[in-house]
Amino acid sequence: YDQYDLNIQMAGHPSSTDTVIWRGDRDGLDFSAFYLRHGALVGVVAVNRSREVRAAMKLIECRAVVRPDDLADEGVNLRDIHCVAWTP
């Protein structure tokens, strides 16, 4: 979704009670917010980072358990994270 000069995308089903992990520059409006529930990636909201949303969608689909440090580290390519599913 484009809003003026921003591209805003969301995937999954984030909740206000989820743990939020930030990647990027929030002040510069170039970031992703990843939502973890019990360690599993359940949602992403991104501004001007559509590639990260696409990569996160695959991890959300399999409810991948992802290390918060990997999500926050811009040097980690999300496509290189393997899906290890969380099971309740």
N, C-alpha and C positions, 0 to 999 in steps of 0.2 A: 504494500500500500504506500503510495507516494503522497506525502503531505508537504507541499511547497518543495524545498530542496532536500527533504529527508525521505529516506526509504525505511519504512517501519514494517517489521515482520514479526509474526508470532507463530509458534508451533507447540503442540502438546496442550496440557491442561495444568498450568501453574496455579498455585494457591497462595494466599497470603501467609500461610503457615509453613511453607516450604523454605528451605535454606537457599539463599540467593548468592551466587558466585558471579562476580563481575569480571569482565575482560574488556580491555580497551580504555578509551578516554571518554568518561561520562560528561565531563565539562565541554569537550569538543564535539559532542553528539556523534560519536563513532565508537559504539560499544555493543556488547552482548551481555545479557543477564541470563544465567542458567539457573534453573530451579531444580533442586534436589529434594527428594522425599525418601527418607530411610536410605540415603546414599545413592538412590537411583535417579537418573535424569528423567524428569517428567515434563519439562517445558523450557522454552527459550523465548526471550523477547529481544529483538535486536534493532538497532538504528544504524543504517548504512553498512550492514555486515550480512548481506544475503547469503554469502558462501558458508558462513558459520551456521546459519539457520538450516541450510540444506544438509550439512554434515550432521548437525544435532538431531535432525528429524530421524535419521537412521538409528541413532542411539536411543532416542525417545521411544521409537517403535518397539525396540526389544527391551526397554526398561533397563538399560545398561547401568551398571554401577561404575561411576567415574570418579577418580580422585579429584577433589576440589582444586588442588594445586595444578593439575593438568588443564582444567577448564580455565583457570585464571591466567595461565602462562601463554602469552601470544606466540611464543616460540614452539608450542606444541600444536601440530596440525591435527584438528579434530578427526579428520579422515583416517588418521593412523591409530586411533583408539579403537580397540576391538570390543565387540559386544560381549560382555559377561553379564548376564541377566540376574536381577535380584528376584528372589522368590520368597514370598511371605511365609 
